[in-house]
């Protein structure tokens, strides 16, 4: 998820070419395969016109403010501002995040939920993506 956000942020500069983005992301430790997947996914999304992006800022209800940390809301707002989530996805992420418990929902929880929503995964798929290479005895060799 972090890689997709980086690609979106770096792509905002109209003069940046994907070759420059690839080099910068490789310098940050991402593999060529990871970069290729993220750039392909991002570039294959329908372009969002600036007039549609961020037309209105979603204000959290009092209950949502009590349930969602400022960092988590800021991250979610950032995803929307970058055009990675639309208004419907934003609402879905908030709706899934709020029932998580008595403590404020943090940024890592929102990242996980956003990943599932953006890439159309259900929670079981998310666990499989993260832990699929592990067997009962531990990590893959």
C-alpha positions in Angstrom: 0.0 0.0 0.0 2.8 2.4 0.9 4.4 1.8 -2.6 1.2 2.7 -4.4 0.9 5.9 -2.4 4.5 6.7 -3.3 3.9 6.1 -7.0 0.8 8.3 -6.8 2.7 11.1 -5.1 5.6 10.9 -7.4 3.4 10.9 -10.5 1.7 14.1 -9.5 4.7 16.1 -10.9 3.8 16.2 -14.6 7.5 16.5 -15.5 8.5 13.2 -13.7 8.9 10.2 -16.0 8.4 6.7 -14.8 12.2 6.0 -15.3 12.9 8.6 -12.7 10.3 7.1 -10.4 11.6 3.6 -10.9 15.1 4.8 -9.9 13.9 6.6 -6.8 11.8 3.7 -5.6 14.6 1.2 -6.2 16.8 3.5 -4.2 14.2 3.2 -1.4 14.5 -0.6 -1.5 11.6 -1.7 -3.6 12.2 -4.5 -6.1 11.7 -4.0 -9.8 8.8 -6.4 -9.7 7.1 -4.5 -6.9 7.7 -1.2 -8.7 6.4 -2.6 -12.0 3.2 -3.9 -10.4 2.5 -0.6 -8.6 3.2 1.6 -11.6 1.1 -0.6 -13.8 -1.8 -0.6 -11.4 -1.6 3.1 -10.9 -1.2 4.0 -14.6 -4.0 1.7 -15.7 -6.6 3.4 -13.4 -9.0 5.8 -15.1 -7.6 9.3 -14.9 -9.4 11.5 -12.5 -10.0 15.1 -13.6 -8.8 17.7 -11.1 -12.3 19.1 -10.9 -13.5 15.8 -9.5 -10.7 15.2 -7.0 -11.3 16.6 -3.6 -14.3 18.7 -4.5 -15.6 18.4 -0.9 -13.7 17.5 2.2 -15.4 14.8 4.2 -15.9 15.9 7.8 -16.0 13.1 10.4 -18.9 12.8 12.8 -18.2 13.2 16.5 -18.3 9.4 16.9 -16.0 8.9 14.0 -13.6 11.5 15.5 -13.6 9.7 18.8 -12.9 6.4 17.0 -10.4 7.3 14.3 -6.9 8.6 15.2 -5.9 11.9 13.5 -3.1 10.1 11.7 -5.5 7.5 10.4 -7.9 10.1 9.1 -5.0 12.1 7.6 -3.8 9.0 5.7 -7.3 8.3 4.5 -7.7 11.9 3.3 -4.3 11.7 1.6 -5.5 8.6 -0.3 -8.6 10.4 -1.5 -6.6 13.5 -2.4 -4.2 11.4 -4.5 -7.2 9.9 -6.3 -6.5 6.4 -4.9 -9.9 6.2 -3.3 -13.1 7.7 -4.4 -15.9 8.9 -2.1 -17.6 5.5 -2.0 -14.4 3.7 -1.1 -13.6 6.4 1.6 -17.0 5.7 3.2 -16.4 1.9 3.0 -13.0 2.3 4.7 -14.4 4.5 7.5 -17.4 2.1 8.0 -15.0 -0.9 8.3 -12.6 0.9 10.6 -15.0 2.3 13.1 -16.3 -1.1 14.6 -12.7 -2.3 15.3 -12.9 -1.7 19.1 -12.8 0.7 22.0 -9.3 2.1 21.2 -8.8 4.7 18.4 -8.2 3.1 15.1 -4.6 3.7 14.0 -3.0 4.3 10.7 -1.8 0.7 10.2 -5.4 -0.5 10.6 -6.6 2.0 8.0 -3.8 1.0 5.7 -4.9 -2.6 5.9 -8.5 -1.8 5.3 -7.7 0.6 2.5 -5.6 -2.2 0.8 -8.5 -4.6 1.0 -11.0 -2.0 -0.4 -8.7 -0.6 -3.1 -7.6 -4.0 -4.4 -11.1 -5.6 -3.8 -9.9 -8.2 -1.3 -11.9 -9.6 1.5 -10.2 -10.0 5.0 -9.4 -13.6 4.3 -7.6 -12.7 1.1 -5.6 -10.1 2.9 -4.4 -12.6 5.5 -3.6 -15.0 2.6 -1.6 -12.3 0.8 0.4 -11.5 4.0 0.8 -14.9 5.5 0.3 -17.2 2.5 4.0 -18.1 2.3 4.0 -19.3 5.9 3.2 -22.8 6.9 2.4 -24.2 10.3 6.1 -24.5 11.2 7.0 -20.8 10.5 8.1 -18.6 7.7 9.1 -20.0 4.3 12.7 -21.1 3.9 
